[in-house]
């Protein structure tokens, strides 16, 4: 069983479209995250979600919005896609939000290409 | 804000020992993580340090000095499969980890 799974693995779409990436974890973790990894492999936090508390990286455009229907899911919605949104997006989860046990378990990534 | 610095690339020989350094500046400190990421794959957790000193886990060890804002990851008995990117991440006052740009390690025979 995959611990953190995200779909789709690859997503190619046109500029201006709206798309969603789904993420599910079966680890019973309390905290989930979305990360963006650009072409230079720099991994940047976008959102952290813990017990309905959302922490947003202030540099993330408001075209990006996380949606959590329950503790095991954190989906990412992106509106009006731009070329610069092309990247690999990783979902992750951790048992705790801080301290020992806060190490992240990552999904396999979604490679988004905007054309 | 947080600033994390690690070398961009390192090379080493199979069977050798390599040390990957990470220096950081952060407001508040709640732990430092090391992750391994093979090309085209997701990062996987290697180690966590919150107190000063050395944590050993098999062939991998991680060291932390909070007063110096410094950590290193030590890899012993290098194997070809250790060729990967090694990411240092610091959890600061907000508890949200910030990642460094990663060190690409190339192990050659």
Backbone of each chain as ProteinMPNN parsed JSONL, in Angstrom:
{"seq_chain_A": "XXXXXXXXXXXXXXXXXXXXXXXXXXXXXXXXXXXXXXXXXXXXXXXXXXXXXXXXXXXXXXXXXXXXXXXXXXXXXXXXXXXXXXXXXXXXXXXXXXXXXXXXXXXXXXXXXXX", "coords_chain_A": {"N_chain_A": [[0.834, -1.208, 0.0], [0.529, 2.188, -0.87], [1.897, 4.882, 0.932], [1.678, 7.743, 0.825], [-0.138, 9.034, -1.657], [-0.481, 10.548, -4.813], [-2.299, 12.023, -7.456], [-2.765, 13.345, -10.764], [0.205, 11.618, -12.052], [1.532, 12.801, -14.123], [0.841, 15.86, -15.76], [-0.281, 17.724, -18.33], [-1.13, 20.794, -19.61], [-2.988, 23.616, -20.92], [-2.182, 27.113, -20.868], [-4.034, 29.234, -18.72], [-5.979, 27.43, -18.061], [-7.831, 25.621, -15.476], [-6.852, 23.444, -12.931], [-6.647, 20.406, -10.927], [-4.87, 18.658, -8.364], [-4.744, 15.607, -6.748], [-4.371, 14.323, -3.413], [-3.685, 11.772, -1.119], [-3.263, 10.287, 2.071], [-2.465, 7.368, 3.902], [-1.461, 7.013, 6.393], [-2.379, 7.909, 8.761], [-1.585, 10.375, 9.603], [-1.36, 13.704, 11.059], [-0.711, 16.085, 9.852], [-0.466, 17.691, 6.72], [1.132, 18.568, 3.607], [1.911, 20.748, 0.838], [4.383, 20.939, -1.624], [6.503, 22.688, -3.906], [8.682, 21.935, -6.525], [11.102, 23.344, -8.392], [12.672, 23.766, -11.672], [15.318, 23.889, -11.054], [15.543, 22.234, -8.991], [14.881, 23.184, -6.508], [13.226, 22.899, -3.529], [10.215, 23.996, -2.316], [8.104, 25.06, 0.284], [4.575, 25.21, 0.079], [2.021, 25.048, 1.268], [0.836, 24.231, 4.553], [-1.124, 22.03, 6.401], [-2.955, 21.419, 9.229], [-5.031, 19.845, 11.444], [-7.259, 21.334, 10.527], [-6.126, 23.811, 10.469], [-4.678, 26.119, 8.437], [-1.615, 26.92, 7.068], [-0.064, 29.255, 5.181], [2.389, 29.773, 2.714], [3.492, 32.92, 2.171], [4.405, 33.734, -0.281], [3.089, 32.335, -2.194], [0.961, 32.464, -4.982], [-2.497, 33.573, -4.991], [-3.942, 32.07, -6.74], [-3.545, 29.495, -6.264], [-4.965, 27.01, -4.287], [-5.511, 25.073, -1.414], [-7.494, 22.203, -0.621], [-9.15, 20.46, 1.852], [-10.936, 17.758, 2.34], [-11.057, 15.871, 4.355], [-9.055, 14.481, 7.068], [-7.269, 12.807, 5.82], [-6.847, 13.649, 3.27], [-5.549, 16.086, 1.036], [-6.07, 18.243, -1.325], [-4.93, 20.012, -4.245], [-5.79, 22.931, -5.822], [-5.542, 24.731, -8.795], [-5.897, 27.754, -10.347], [-6.307, 29.483, -13.477], [-3.853, 28.805, -14.946], [-0.356, 29.401, -15.395], [2.646, 29.762, -17.413], [4.878, 29.735, -15.752], [4.119, 28.117, -13.702], [4.818, 25.591, -14.223], [6.29, 22.746, -12.973], [7.424, 20.317, -10.531], [5.137, 19.029, -8.314], [4.87, 18.19, -4.975], [3.123, 16.287, -2.667], [2.95, 15.829, 0.845], [3.118, 14.24, 4.1], [3.077, 14.329, 7.7], [3.523, 12.897, 10.947], [3.422, 14.566, 13.168], [3.334, 18.141, 13.682], [5.583, 19.38, 14.524], [8.861, 18.915, 15.976], [10.257, 15.68, 16.979], [9.11, 13.2, 14.865], [7.998, 14.805, 13.056], [9.025, 14.53, 10.606], [8.761, 14.455, 7.07], [6.752, 12.497, 4.87], [6.794, 11.797, 1.554], [4.72, 12.029, -1.392], [4.765, 10.624, -4.745], [5.028, 12.657, -6.502], [3.842, 15.143, -8.84], [4.226, 15.938, -12.089], [3.845, 18.896, -13.532], [3.144, 20.456, -16.519], [2.846, 23.38, -18.223], [1.58, 24.639, -21.163]], "CA_chain_A": [[0.0, 0.0, 0.0], [1.284, 3.424, -0.944], [1.623, 5.677, 2.116], [1.179, 9.022, 0.339], [-0.333, 8.882, -3.1], [-1.026, 11.729, -5.463], [-2.666, 11.819, -8.859], [-2.046, 12.408, -11.624], [1.663, 11.682, -11.988], [1.903, 13.779, -15.142], [-0.286, 16.719, -16.137], [0.067, 18.708, -19.345], [-2.328, 21.586, -19.803], [-2.747, 24.916, -21.552], [-2.261, 28.342, -20.058], [-5.379, 29.741, -18.48], [-6.853, 26.371, -17.546], [-7.887, 25.324, -14.039], [-6.586, 22.023, -12.721], [-6.515, 19.945, -9.541], [-4.034, 17.501, -8.071], [-5.287, 14.991, -5.54], [-3.408, 13.686, -2.526], [-4.261, 10.989, -0.03], [-2.296, 9.551, 2.889], [-3.083, 6.326, 4.731], [-0.578, 6.837, 7.545], [-3.014, 8.437, 9.961], [-0.875, 11.58, 10.015], [-2.187, 14.876, 11.356], [-0.306, 17.259, 9.086], [-0.185, 17.473, 5.301], [1.832, 19.693, 2.983], [2.195, 20.801, -0.593], [5.659, 21.531, -1.975], [6.787, 22.878, -5.33], [10.099, 21.792, -6.843], [11.291, 23.947, -9.704], [13.605, 23.098, -12.587], [16.634, 23.855, -10.407], [15.406, 21.246, -7.915], [14.672, 23.845, -5.23], [11.966, 22.439, -2.948], [9.672, 25.125, -1.574], [6.811, 24.786, 0.904], [3.47, 26.055, -0.368], [0.99, 25.036, 2.302], [0.838, 23.229, 5.6], [-2.498, 21.908, 6.9], [-2.953, 20.6, 10.445], [-6.252, 20.001, 12.241], [-8.04, 22.422, 9.941], [-5.381, 25.071, 10.479], [-3.924, 26.239, 7.206], [-0.516, 27.88, 7.071], [0.233, 29.529, 3.778], [3.583, 30.514, 2.378], [2.982, 34.192, 1.65], [4.83, 33.968, -1.66], [2.273, 31.534, -3.12], [-0.155, 33.256, -5.541], [-3.81, 33.09, -4.525], [-4.501, 31.151, -7.736], [-3.356, 28.164, -5.695], [-5.737, 26.85, -3.062], [-5.638, 23.701, -0.938], [-8.818, 21.816, -0.134], [-9.021, 19.242, 2.644], [-12.253, 17.218, 2.723], [-10.882, 15.162, 5.627], [-7.666, 14.489, 7.537], [-6.421, 11.973, 4.976], [-6.763, 14.209, 1.919], [-5.286, 17.512, 0.826], [-5.999, 18.445, -2.767], [-4.413, 21.325, -4.656], [-6.473, 23.506, -6.974], [-4.794, 25.83, -9.406], [-6.701, 28.487, -11.329], [-5.628, 30.339, -14.464], [-2.472, 28.337, -14.971], [0.648, 30.197, -16.12], [3.829, 28.99, -17.806], [5.774, 29.629, -14.606], [3.629, 27.115, -12.754], [5.401, 24.302, -14.59], [7.182, 22.282, -11.907], [6.942, 19.084, -9.897], [4.434, 19.327, -7.069], [4.886, 17.058, -4.058], [2.316, 16.244, -1.461], [3.654, 15.127, 1.918], [2.424, 14.243, 5.383], [3.904, 14.002, 8.855], [2.744, 12.491, 12.12], [3.258, 15.752, 13.985], [3.708, 19.359, 12.963], [6.884, 19.856, 14.989], [9.61, 17.993, 16.809], [10.46, 14.326, 16.476], [7.844, 12.732, 14.288], [7.52, 15.773, 12.064], [9.643, 14.279, 9.296], [7.736, 14.353, 6.038], [6.69, 11.384, 3.929], [6.386, 12.434, 0.307], [4.131, 11.321, -2.509], [5.711, 10.429, -5.848], [5.154, 13.886, -7.27], [3.062, 15.387, -10.065], [4.975, 16.827, -12.986], [2.9, 19.77, -14.232], [3.711, 21.212, -17.631], [1.876, 24.315, -18.778], [2.03, 24.99, -22.526]], "C_chain_A": [[0.864, 1.251, 0.0], [0.9, 4.319, 0.221], [1.008, 7.029, 1.746], [1.061, 8.909, -1.17], [-0.959, 10.143, -3.669], [-1.274, 11.415, -6.934], [-3.081, 13.15, -9.469], [-0.537, 12.515, -11.438], [2.197, 12.703, -12.996], [0.656, 14.566, -15.527], [0.225, 17.761, -17.112], [-1.198, 19.467, -19.677], [-1.973, 22.935, -20.401], [-2.849, 26.055, -20.557], [-3.71, 28.764, -19.9], [-6.339, 28.703, -17.93], [-6.821, 26.296, -16.026], [-7.702, 23.817, -13.876], [-6.493, 21.698, -11.236], [-5.587, 18.748, -9.468], [-4.545, 16.925, -6.752], [-4.184, 14.342, -4.715], [-4.129, 12.986, -1.388], [-3.139, 10.325, 0.747], [-3.04, 8.571, 3.79], [-2.245, 6.016, 5.967], [-1.212, 7.31, 8.851], [-2.332, 9.701, 10.479], [-1.812, 12.772, 10.186], [-1.891, 16.069, 10.458], [-0.01, 16.87, 7.644], [0.365, 18.742, 4.687], [1.739, 19.603, 1.456], [3.501, 21.554, -0.79], [5.734, 21.694, -3.488], [8.288, 22.744, -5.528], [10.325, 22.276, -8.268], [12.37, 23.219, -10.517], [15.016, 23.022, -12.015], [16.613, 22.986, -9.163], [15.223, 21.886, -6.537], [13.285, 23.497, -4.719], [11.43, 23.523, -2.019], [8.303, 24.785, -1.006], [5.764, 25.749, 0.35], [2.434, 26.184, 0.737], [1.31, 23.962, 3.329], [-0.563, 23.211, 6.186], [-2.511, 20.93, 8.06], [-4.205, 20.889, 11.234], [-7.063, 21.216, 11.819], [-7.355, 23.784, 10.04], [-4.486, 25.104, 9.255], [-2.843, 27.292, 7.369], [-0.056, 28.041, 5.632], [1.579, 30.232, 3.664], [3.139, 31.778, 1.638], [3.402, 34.465, 0.209], [3.979, 33.203, -2.676], [1.119, 32.389, -3.651], [-1.507, 32.699, -5.103], [-4.55, 32.299, -5.589], [-4.397, 29.701, -7.24], [-4.178, 28.072, -4.409], [-5.81, 25.379, -2.673], [-7.052, 23.448, -0.444], [-8.669, 20.492, 0.609], [-10.397, 18.735, 3.051], [-12.219, 16.433, 4.031], [-9.399, 15.068, 5.919], [-6.726, 13.734, 6.593], [-6.195, 12.551, 3.581], [-6.425, 15.693, 1.951], [-5.05, 17.706, -0.667], [-5.515, 19.855, -3.07], [-5.149, 21.777, -5.911], [-5.665, 24.678, -7.495], [-5.664, 26.465, -10.48], [-5.803, 29.264, -12.276], [-4.141, 30.015, -14.566], [-1.581, 29.206, -15.859], [1.856, 29.322, -16.44], [4.754, 28.735, -16.626], [5.321, 28.643, -13.543], [4.179, 25.733, -13.07], [6.46, 23.917, -13.564], [6.718, 20.891, -11.496], [6.341, 19.467, -8.558], [4.385, 18.062, -6.216], [3.908, 17.303, -2.923], [3.118, 15.481, -0.404], [2.788, 15.129, 3.17], [3.417, 13.939, 6.485], [2.997, 13.712, 10.037], [2.42, 13.708, 12.997], [3.673, 16.973, 13.181], [5.046, 19.908, 13.429], [7.547, 18.787, 15.828], [9.816, 16.641, 16.171], [9.114, 13.766, 16.029], [7.293, 13.7, 13.273], [8.215, 15.601, 10.727], [8.553, 13.976, 8.268], [7.898, 13.095, 5.202], [6.072, 11.943, 2.645], [5.667, 11.481, -0.632], [5.127, 11.298, -3.661], [5.851, 11.654, -6.74], [4.235, 13.936, -8.473], [3.842, 16.377, -10.911], [3.972, 17.6, -13.821], [3.636, 20.545, -15.314], [2.614, 22.084, -18.228], [2.405, 24.794, -20.135], [1.195, 26.142, -23.099]], "O_chain_A": [[1.814, 1.361, 0.775], [-0.287, 4.507, 0.487], [-0.035, 7.416, 2.272], [2.055, 8.711, -1.869], [-1.86, 10.728, -3.068], [-0.547, 10.641, -7.558], [-3.675, 13.989, -8.793], [-0.058, 13.409, -10.74], [3.193, 13.379, -12.741], [-0.441, 14.013, -15.611], [1.067, 18.587, -16.762], [-2.225, 18.865, -19.991], [-0.814, 23.348, -20.394], [-3.525, 25.953, -19.533], [-4.507, 28.662, -20.833], [-7.391, 29.047, -17.392], [-5.92, 26.825, -15.376], [-8.313, 23.022, -14.589], [-6.29, 22.579, -10.4], [-5.525, 17.932, -10.388], [-4.751, 17.648, -5.776], [-3.185, 13.869, -5.258], [-5.051, 13.528, -0.78], [-2.169, 9.85, 0.155], [-4.085, 8.885, 4.36], [-2.304, 4.916, 6.517], [-0.637, 7.128, 9.924], [-2.479, 10.057, 11.648], [-2.877, 12.856, 9.574], [-2.725, 16.964, 10.317], [0.62, 15.846, 7.383], [0.109, 19.845, 5.168], [1.521, 18.537, 0.882], [3.719, 22.629, -0.231], [5.117, 20.944, -4.244], [9.076, 23.352, -4.804], [9.808, 21.699, -9.225], [12.902, 22.193, -10.094], [15.818, 22.19, -12.44], [17.557, 22.999, -8.373], [15.387, 21.219, -5.515], [12.285, 23.763, -5.386], [12.093, 23.92, -1.061], [7.437, 24.282, -1.723], [6.024, 26.94, 0.174], [2.024, 27.288, 1.097], [1.946, 22.948, 3.039], [-1.135, 24.27, 6.444], [-2.132, 19.767, 7.913], [-4.436, 22.023, 11.652], [-7.493, 22.018, 12.648], [-7.964, 24.805, 9.72], [-3.642, 24.229, 9.061], [-3.124, 28.424, 7.762], [0.296, 27.07, 4.962], [1.874, 31.163, 4.413], [2.486, 31.697, 0.598], [2.826, 35.329, -0.452], [4.128, 33.399, -3.882], [0.377, 32.977, -2.865], [-1.644, 31.498, -4.871], [-5.69, 31.892, -5.361], [-5.08, 28.808, -7.741], [-4.096, 28.948, -3.549], [-6.132, 24.531, -3.505], [-7.72, 24.341, 0.078], [-8.132, 19.524, 0.07], [-10.972, 19.236, 4.017], [-13.226, 16.339, 4.732], [-8.574, 15.516, 5.122], [-5.523, 13.996, 6.573], [-5.427, 11.992, 2.798], [-6.94, 16.451, 2.773], [-3.988, 17.382, -1.198], [-5.67, 20.769, -2.26], [-5.133, 21.092, -6.934], [-5.17, 25.505, -6.729], [-6.112, 25.793, -11.408], [-4.689, 29.651, -11.925], [-3.287, 30.861, -14.301], [-1.993, 29.676, -16.919], [2.063, 28.278, -15.821], [5.342, 27.66, -16.506], [6.053, 28.365, -12.593], [4.026, 24.806, -12.275], [7.406, 24.666, -13.319], [5.749, 20.357, -12.037], [6.977, 20.155, -7.76], [3.926, 17.01, -6.661], [3.876, 18.371, -2.312], [3.884, 14.578, -0.742], [1.847, 15.914, 3.289], [4.476, 13.361, 6.236], [1.871, 14.204, 10.124], [1.304, 13.858, 13.496], [4.292, 16.85, 12.124], [5.593, 20.811, 12.796], [6.893, 17.872, 16.329], [9.583, 16.463, 14.975], [8.116, 13.858, 16.743], [6.238, 13.457, 12.688], [8.034, 16.41, 9.817], [7.555, 13.323, 8.572], [9.009, 12.679, 4.871], [4.97, 12.491, 2.658], [5.96, 10.286, -0.669], [6.206, 11.883, -3.567], [6.699, 11.684, -7.632], [3.891, 12.907, -9.054], [4.085, 17.511, -10.499], [3.326, 17.042, -14.708], [4.635, 21.211, -15.043], [1.584, 21.584, -18.68], [3.528, 25.287, -20.24], [1.428, 26.571, -24.229]]}, "seq_chain_B": "XXXXXXXXXXXXXXXXXXXXXXXXXXXXXXXXXXXXXXXXXXXXXXXXXXXXXXXXXXXXXXXXXXXXXXXXXXXXXXXXXXXXXXXXXXXXXXXXXXXXXXXXXXXXX", "coords_chain_B": {"N_chain_B": [[13.182, 35.424, 8.658], [14.579, 32.589, 6.856], [17.738, 31.174, 6.028], [19.49, 28.889, 4.186], [22.374, 27.075, 3.496], [24.199, 25.014, 1.356], [26.668, 22.942, -0.261], [26.679, 22.847, -3.863], [27.396, 20.667, -5.46], [29.054, 17.519, -5.084], [31.689, 15.134, -5.37], [32.648, 11.708, -4.992], [34.408, 8.683, -4.157], [33.535, 5.283, -4.607], [33.122, 3.348, -1.68], [34.416, 5.134, -0.063], [34.37, 7.874, 2.395], [32.121, 10.553, 2.828], [31.403, 13.954, 3.582], [28.743, 16.087, 3.922], [28.047, 19.386, 4.162], [25.979, 21.77, 5.909], [24.894, 24.975, 6.455], [23.045, 27.3, 8.402], [20.743, 30.011, 8.931], [18.371, 31.153, 11.084], [15.236, 32.296, 12.426], [14.368, 31.365, 15.424], [14.392, 27.877, 16.261], [13.595, 24.604, 15.513], [14.508, 22.136, 14.864], [16.448, 20.101, 12.568], [16.523, 18.604, 9.417], [17.567, 15.917, 7.286], [17.277, 14.859, 3.962], [17.114, 12.442, 1.327], [17.211, 12.452, -2.187], [16.661, 10.772, -5.052], [17.172, 11.057, -8.591], [14.333, 12.085, -10.317], [12.638, 11.057, -8.433], [10.791, 11.0, -5.278], [11.671, 12.931, -2.329], [13.236, 11.25, 0.438], [13.173, 10.612, 3.906], [16.026, 10.963, 5.992], [17.365, 11.75, 8.445], [16.985, 13.365, 11.677], [17.774, 16.093, 13.68], [17.75, 17.771, 16.741], [18.953, 18.434, 19.049], [22.313, 19.273, 20.069], [25.053, 17.469, 18.686], [25.922, 14.12, 17.579], [24.038, 11.967, 15.538], [23.658, 8.646, 14.836], [22.969, 6.378, 12.22], [23.155, 3.53, 10.936], [24.986, 3.457, 7.949], [24.831, 6.136, 7.681], [25.266, 9.282, 9.271], [24.364, 12.112, 11.24], [25.165, 15.403, 12.188], [24.852, 18.073, 14.527], [25.309, 21.492, 15.371], [23.986, 23.851, 17.193], [24.726, 26.377, 18.139], [26.53, 27.21, 16.259], [25.069, 27.178, 14.002], [25.091, 24.988, 12.207], [25.342, 21.961, 10.423], [26.134, 18.595, 9.516], [26.033, 15.897, 7.175], [27.105, 12.663, 7.234], [28.345, 10.193, 5.209], [29.189, 6.88, 5.08], [31.282, 4.23, 3.752], [30.672, 4.397, 0.962], [28.309, 3.739, -1.617], [27.398, 3.01, -5.001], [24.712, 3.469, -5.34], [24.239, 5.541, -3.632], [24.493, 7.858, -4.964], [22.9, 10.782, -5.419], [20.662, 13.518, -4.646], [21.1, 15.49, -1.76], [19.241, 16.856, 0.73], [19.073, 19.505, 2.949], [17.055, 20.584, 5.588], [15.446, 23.011, 7.555], [13.566, 23.507, 10.461], [12.008, 26.249, 11.596], [10.951, 29.017, 13.625], [8.29, 29.036, 12.86], [7.705, 26.433, 12.581], [7.457, 25.283, 10.111], [9.216, 23.501, 7.758], [12.05, 24.727, 6.005], [13.727, 24.232, 2.996], [17.099, 23.678, 1.896], [18.996, 24.194, -1.155], [19.949, 21.78, -1.899], [22.447, 19.196, -2.263], [24.142, 17.748, -4.815], [25.295, 14.592, -5.009], [27.798, 12.714, -6.453], [28.798, 9.501, -6.926], [31.553, 7.698, -7.852], [33.122, 4.825, -9.46]], "CA_chain_B": [[13.348, 34.547, 7.516], [15.569, 31.527, 7.008], [18.706, 31.035, 4.963], [20.165, 27.602, 4.305], [23.425, 27.008, 2.483], [24.906, 23.747, 1.235], [27.37, 22.909, -1.557], [25.837, 22.449, -4.977], [27.755, 19.357, -5.97], [30.239, 16.867, -4.54], [31.975, 13.831, -5.956], [33.392, 10.842, -4.088], [34.708, 7.358, -4.694], [32.87, 4.144, -3.969], [33.836, 2.828, -0.524], [34.983, 6.234, 0.729], [33.496, 8.607, 3.308], [31.902, 11.924, 2.381], [30.701, 14.807, 4.541], [27.999, 17.153, 3.257], [27.8, 20.427, 5.158], [24.811, 22.64, 5.786], [24.86, 26.071, 7.418], [21.72, 27.911, 8.354], [20.396, 31.151, 9.779], [16.931, 31.043, 11.237], [14.644, 32.911, 13.609], [13.789, 30.21, 16.096], [14.91, 26.606, 15.741], [12.85, 23.455, 15.999], [15.029, 20.889, 14.33], [17.061, 20.071, 11.236], [16.277, 17.338, 8.74], [18.261, 15.561, 6.047], [16.528, 13.997, 3.062], [17.788, 11.969, 0.118], [16.316, 12.442, -3.342], [17.195, 10.271, -6.313], [16.647, 11.755, -9.769], [12.998, 11.676, -10.747], [11.875, 10.433, -7.352], [10.442, 11.866, -4.153], [12.626, 12.918, -1.21], [12.973, 10.322, 1.528], [13.746, 11.081, 5.164], [17.223, 10.288, 6.484], [17.699, 11.987, 9.842], [16.458, 14.545, 12.35], [18.548, 16.535, 14.843], [17.249, 18.975, 17.413], [19.966, 18.719, 20.071], [23.686, 19.218, 19.57], [25.705, 16.172, 18.735], [25.907, 13.205, 16.439], [23.038, 10.9, 15.489], [24.139, 7.649, 13.89], [21.946, 5.453, 11.74], [23.783, 2.699, 9.915], [26.097, 4.099, 7.247], [24.618, 7.58, 7.671], [25.259, 9.983, 10.556], [24.129, 13.547, 11.089], [25.701, 16.176, 13.308], [24.277, 19.405, 14.665], [25.781, 22.469, 16.34], [23.018, 24.954, 17.147], [25.399, 27.656, 18.36], [27.235, 27.569, 15.027], [24.149, 27.112, 12.858], [25.853, 24.112, 11.322], [25.075, 20.529, 10.452], [26.675, 17.827, 8.401], [25.602, 14.515, 6.941], [28.279, 11.839, 6.949], [28.014, 8.927, 4.554], [30.347, 5.987, 5.104], [31.249, 3.058, 2.855], [29.82, 4.852, -0.13], [27.903, 2.818, -2.661], [26.96, 3.721, -6.214], [23.311, 3.869, -5.164], [24.179, 6.756, -2.822], [24.462, 9.005, -5.879], [21.576, 11.38, -5.254], [20.697, 14.86, -4.083], [20.887, 15.461, -0.318], [18.572, 18.107, 1.065], [19.06, 19.946, 4.344], [15.843, 21.36, 5.83], [15.418, 23.53, 8.918], [12.281, 23.922, 10.997], [12.261, 27.441, 12.396], [9.935, 29.418, 14.579], [6.947, 28.742, 12.357], [7.63, 24.969, 12.524], [7.372, 24.806, 8.728], [10.601, 23.349, 7.326], [12.572, 25.365, 4.805], [14.755, 23.386, 2.412], [18.206, 24.2, 1.125], [18.913, 23.876, -2.583], [20.374, 20.409, -2.124], [23.797, 18.879, -2.716], [24.143, 16.602, -5.709], [26.454, 13.741, -4.751], [28.1, 11.742, -7.508], [29.723, 8.471, -6.474], [32.117, 7.001, -9.005], [33.844, 3.588, -9.07]], "C_chain_B": [[14.413, 33.503, 7.793], [16.471, 31.487, 5.794], [19.474, 29.753, 5.192], [21.153, 27.471, 3.16], [24.087, 25.64, 2.515], [25.581, 23.709, -0.13], [26.468, 22.368, -2.652], [26.121, 21.034, -5.414], [29.011, 18.841, -5.285], [30.441, 15.552, -5.28], [32.809, 13.031, -4.958], [33.537, 9.472, -4.735], [33.956, 6.29, -3.914], [33.736, 3.608, -2.832], [34.392, 3.9, 0.395], [33.946, 6.802, 1.699], [33.323, 10.028, 2.756], [31.087, 12.683, 3.424], [30.046, 15.95, 3.775], [27.588, 18.163, 4.32], [26.556, 21.243, 4.849], [24.927, 23.721, 6.853], [23.534, 26.79, 7.272], [21.65, 29.128, 9.268], [18.882, 31.137, 9.872], [16.469, 31.81, 12.474], [13.85, 31.826, 14.313], [14.333, 28.943, 15.478], [14.127, 25.473, 16.378], [13.282, 22.159, 15.334], [15.56, 21.013, 12.917], [16.913, 18.666, 10.673], [17.256, 17.162, 7.577], [17.373, 14.587, 5.271], [17.421, 13.607, 1.899], [16.784, 11.985, -1.024], [17.063, 11.943, -4.571], [16.485, 10.962, -7.463], [15.284, 11.192, -10.164], [12.141, 11.037, -9.67], [11.563, 11.443, -6.251], [11.556, 11.862, -3.104], [12.225, 11.867, -0.177], [13.768, 10.771, 2.752], [14.959, 10.261, 5.556], [17.416, 10.481, 7.977], [17.078, 13.279, 10.343], [17.345, 14.843, 13.545], [17.873, 17.773, 15.432], [18.189, 19.393, 18.545], [21.352, 18.605, 19.461], [24.235, 17.806, 19.658], [25.48, 15.352, 17.492], [24.821, 12.154, 16.6], [23.498, 9.904, 14.43], [23.029, 6.675, 13.525], [22.55, 4.655, 10.599], [24.967, 3.405, 9.281], [25.995, 5.623, 7.272], [24.641, 8.126, 9.096], [24.984, 11.446, 10.28], [24.536, 14.245, 12.367], [25.057, 17.546, 13.319], [25.032, 20.215, 15.71], [24.856, 23.683, 16.222], [23.702, 26.304, 17.294], [26.099, 28.134, 17.096], [26.299, 27.582, 13.82], [24.687, 26.19, 11.787], [25.443, 22.666, 11.531], [25.875, 19.865, 9.342], [26.057, 16.439, 8.357], [26.838, 13.735, 6.516], [27.832, 10.511, 6.36], [29.274, 8.07, 4.489], [30.163, 4.851, 4.099], [30.352, 3.329, 1.649], [29.551, 3.758, -1.154], [27.401, 3.631, -3.854], [25.534, 4.23, -6.041], [23.152, 5.107, -4.286], [24.238, 8.016, -3.682], [23.037, 9.553, -5.89], [21.766, 12.82, -4.811], [20.368, 14.757, -2.598], [20.41, 16.846, 0.123], [18.616, 18.336, 2.566], [17.813, 20.807, 4.514], [15.798, 21.769, 7.3], [13.998, 23.934, 9.289], [12.536, 25.085, 11.949], [11.123, 27.748, 13.342], [8.524, 29.099, 14.145], [6.689, 27.247, 12.285], [7.529, 24.422, 11.102], [8.791, 24.693, 8.191], [10.907, 24.075, 6.024], [13.739, 24.526, 4.293], [15.881, 24.207, 1.804], [18.078, 23.741, -0.313], [19.416, 22.476, -2.904], [21.804, 20.3, -2.619], [23.723, 17.627, -3.578], [25.435, 15.816, -5.497], [26.616, 12.732, -5.88], [29.145, 10.782, -6.96], [30.234, 7.732, -7.711], [32.964, 5.819, -8.547], [35.307, 3.86, -8.733]], "O_chain_B": [[15.069, 33.528, 8.835], [16.033, 31.734, 4.67], [20.045, 29.546, 6.263], [20.818, 27.722, 2.003], [24.488, 25.163, 3.576], [25.122, 24.368, -1.063], [25.599, 21.533, -2.4], [25.198, 20.274, -5.709], [29.912, 19.608, -4.947], [29.486, 14.939, -5.756], [33.576, 13.596, -4.178], [32.875, 9.154, -5.723], [33.773, 6.4, -2.701], [34.943, 3.433, -2.998], [34.799, 3.602, 1.518], [32.826, 6.304, 1.815], [34.283, 10.628, 2.272], [30.198, 12.123, 4.064], [30.72, 16.693, 3.063], [26.868, 17.831, 5.261], [26.143, 21.384, 3.698], [25.046, 23.407, 8.037], [22.97, 26.883, 6.182], [22.396, 29.249, 10.239], [18.192, 31.113, 8.853], [17.214, 31.955, 13.443], [12.786, 31.421, 13.847], [14.697, 28.928, 14.303], [14.006, 25.384, 17.599], [12.512, 21.202, 15.255], [15.175, 21.91, 12.166], [17.147, 17.673, 11.362], [17.707, 18.134, 6.972], [16.806, 13.644, 5.822], [18.35, 14.326, 1.532], [15.635, 11.578, -0.851], [17.976, 12.601, -5.069], [15.341, 11.398, -7.331], [15.113, 9.984, -10.323], [11.051, 10.536, -9.948], [12.013, 12.588, -6.29], [12.305, 10.89, -3.003], [11.041, 11.623, 0.054], [14.897, 11.248, 2.634], [14.947, 9.033, 5.473], [17.609, 9.511, 8.709], [16.701, 14.159, 9.569], [17.639, 13.95, 14.339], [17.483, 18.692, 14.712], [18.216, 20.557, 18.946], [21.543, 17.922, 18.455], [23.923, 17.053, 20.58], [24.928, 15.818, 16.495], [24.693, 11.531, 17.654], [23.704, 10.268, 13.272], [22.266, 6.214, 14.374], [22.469, 5.055, 9.437], [25.852, 3.895, 9.982], [26.95, 6.32, 6.929], [24.103, 7.508, 10.015], [25.326, 11.963, 9.217], [24.293, 13.761, 13.472], [24.753, 18.114, 12.27], [25.356, 19.716, 16.788], [24.941, 24.446, 15.259], [23.307, 27.273, 16.646], [26.245, 29.338, 16.886], [26.713, 27.962, 12.725], [24.739, 26.547, 10.61], [25.228, 22.212, 12.655], [26.243, 20.502, 8.355], [25.623, 15.893, 9.371], [27.526, 14.101, 5.563], [27.029, 9.795, 6.958], [30.289, 8.474, 3.922], [29.051, 4.554, 3.66], [29.411, 2.588, 1.366], [30.429, 2.971, -1.506], [27.028, 4.796, -3.715], [25.19, 5.301, -6.539], [22.059, 5.666, -4.199], [24.051, 9.122, -3.175], [22.098, 8.878, -6.312], [22.891, 13.282, -4.624], [19.459, 14.021, -2.214], [21.084, 17.856, -0.083], [18.241, 17.466, 3.352], [17.539, 21.668, 3.679], [16.081, 20.96, 8.183], [13.315, 24.617, 8.526], [13.195, 24.928, 12.976], [10.418, 26.849, 13.803], [7.647, 28.91, 14.987], [5.578, 26.828, 11.962], [7.518, 23.205, 10.915], [9.512, 25.69, 8.166], [10.126, 24.041, 5.073], [14.629, 24.154, 5.058], [15.655, 25.292, 1.267], [17.165, 22.99, -0.656], [19.324, 22.029, -4.047], [22.31, 21.189, -3.304], [23.289, 16.571, -3.117], [26.529, 16.311, -5.771], [25.688, 11.994, -6.214], [30.24, 11.193, -6.576], [29.454, 7.211, -8.508], [33.459, 5.79, -7.421], [36.043, 2.935, -8.39]]}, "name": "protein", "num_of_chains": 2, "seq": "XXXXXXXXXXXXXXXXXXXXXXXXXXXXXXXXXXXXXXXXXXXXXXXXXXXXXXXXXXXXXXXXXXXXXXXXXXXXXXXXXXXXXXXXXXXXXXXXXXXXXXXXXXXXXXXXXXXXXXXXXXXXXXXXXXXXXXXXXXXXXXXXXXXXXXXXXXXXXXXXXXXXXXXXXXXXXXXXXXXXXXXXXXXXXXXXXXXXXXXXXXXXXXXXXXXXXXXXXXXXXXXX"}
